[in-house]
Amino acid sequence: MECIKDLIDCVSLMESNFEEAFEKTFEIESDRRNAKKLKYRIFDKLYQKKDNVLQIYLTSKLVAYTYDVLDAAEDIADYLRGLIIKYPSK
């Protein structure tokens, strides 16, 4: 997951370079937007299937939970961005 990797990079950059860390928070936001589009495309294809109902349900839950992780990563990135804005030179 690129979003999680970017979040880890952002936290690491906060120790040395606030400007790059600030930019990384926007990359995380972009990653989440792309994931949202992908989630709906997967759901669209998944719900068109007439196969095993249990498999469709479990796959949809897996996709939804994966997106929830990315959504939480963006919340953390927003918090980090707030810290960078509040303490720009520390």
PEDAVEN-V581135 format. One line per field, one symbol per residue. ss: DSSP state (@ for helix, = for strand, . for the rest). burial: I if it has 9 or more other ideal C-beta (glycine too) atoms within 8 Angstrom, else O. A space follows every 50 residues. Layout:
# PEDAVEN-V581135
ss = ???
burial = ???
This chain:
# PEDAVEN-V581135
ss = .@@@@@@@@@@@@@...@@@@@@@@@@@@@@@@@@@@@@@@@@@@@@@.. ..@@@@@@@@@@@@@@@@@@@@@@@@@@@@@@@@@@....
burial = OOIIOIIOIIIOIIOOOIOOIIOIIOIIIOIIOOIIOOIOOIIOOIOOOO OOOOOIOOIIOOIIOIIOIIIOIIOIIIOIIOIIOOOOOO
